[in-house]
């Protein structure tokens, strides 16, 4: 009797363990890929479902976006500049069955593809393109990696180049180039200012030529501005014509005075 009870207990325990092993629960962001006797049955989930113990095997696949850091890669650009560039890629599984069946380790495979693609794109790009048109580099990388990983059920959504390390000699050369460019712009701006000032002086000369009295007003205005400084010696230029007219006026006054007072002159 005791042996029968023991056997029944063992059977009950076995059935309970078998039941628990038959019930599978996967989260909302997961899928369970089922293999029955080695054959692919397809993904299931989310939620709970039953499998056949010892016949079915389940492999969990995470469907969330994975952040993949691509370490710094040293490459030579198309214009023969050695650079070190690192990047980051974002991808996720869109086909759980392909991610298990088509590739052994989809994470490692995606990582290797990202590294080789980064070096390849750097070798096909110029340094200026890498520094200025980085968005185009990112799009090219995303397209190349995505096309390579699509058969594995992987979707690469974003690839971003993070840091670009240049040799010290190239940094100094770029600094000299930037300084020369700033000096060039400064000289151009100065020349444009001189040109505009010359145009304004030409316009002023035309105005004075049309109204000669304007130069006298300008003399008086200049004298007023200079007179503010009391410790200055002012030399005021007087036109020769003005001096000639003043001399004639003085001579006429003397003659008139001599005619009016003849006795005093004698």
C-alpha positions, 0 to 999 in steps of 0.5 A: 500500500505504501509503495502504491502511494509513493508511486502515485505521489511520484506520478502527481509530482511528474505531472505537475512539473510537466504542466509547468514546463508546458506553460510558457509566458512571454512579455509584451516586448518578447516573442517565443520561437517554437521548434518542434522536433527540430522543425521551426513552428514559428513565433508565439506571444505575447502572453501565455501559451502551451508547448509539448514538453520534451518535444517542443523547444522555445527560444526567446527573442527580445524585440526592443531597440538595441543600442550598439556602440561601434568602437573607434575605427582607424581608416584613411579617407579618400584624400589620404587623411588618417582619422579615427571615428566611432559611431552608434547604431540602433536596431531591432528584430522584426522577424524573430524566426529569421533572427534565429534560423538565418544567423547564429548570433544576430547581435554579434553579426550586426556588430561586425557588419557595422564595423566593416561598413564604417571603415568602408564608408570612411575610405570612400569619403573626403575629410571635408565631407566627413566633417561638414556633411555628416548626415549624408555619411550617417544615411549611407551607413544606415542603408549599407548596414540595413541592407546587409542585416535585412535577411536576418530579420534585423531592421537598422533604424539609425546610425550616427557618427559620434566623434572624429579624431584628427592627427595633430598636424591636420588640426594645426593645418586646419587652424592655419586655414581658418585663420587665413580665411578670417584674415581674408574676410577682414581685408575684403570688408575693409576694402569694401568700406574704403570703396564706399567711403570713396564713393561718398567723398566723390558725391560730396565733391560733386555737391561742392562743385555745384555750390562753391559757397558750401566749402566756406560753410564746411570751413566754418563747421570745421573751425567750430569743431576744432575750437572745442579744444582750447589748447589747440593752435588753429590755422584757418585757410582763407581763399586768395580770392577773398584776400584780393577782394578784402584788399580792394575794399581797404584801398577804396576806403582809404581813397574815400577818406582822403577825399572827404578830409583834404585838409588833414592830408595836407 
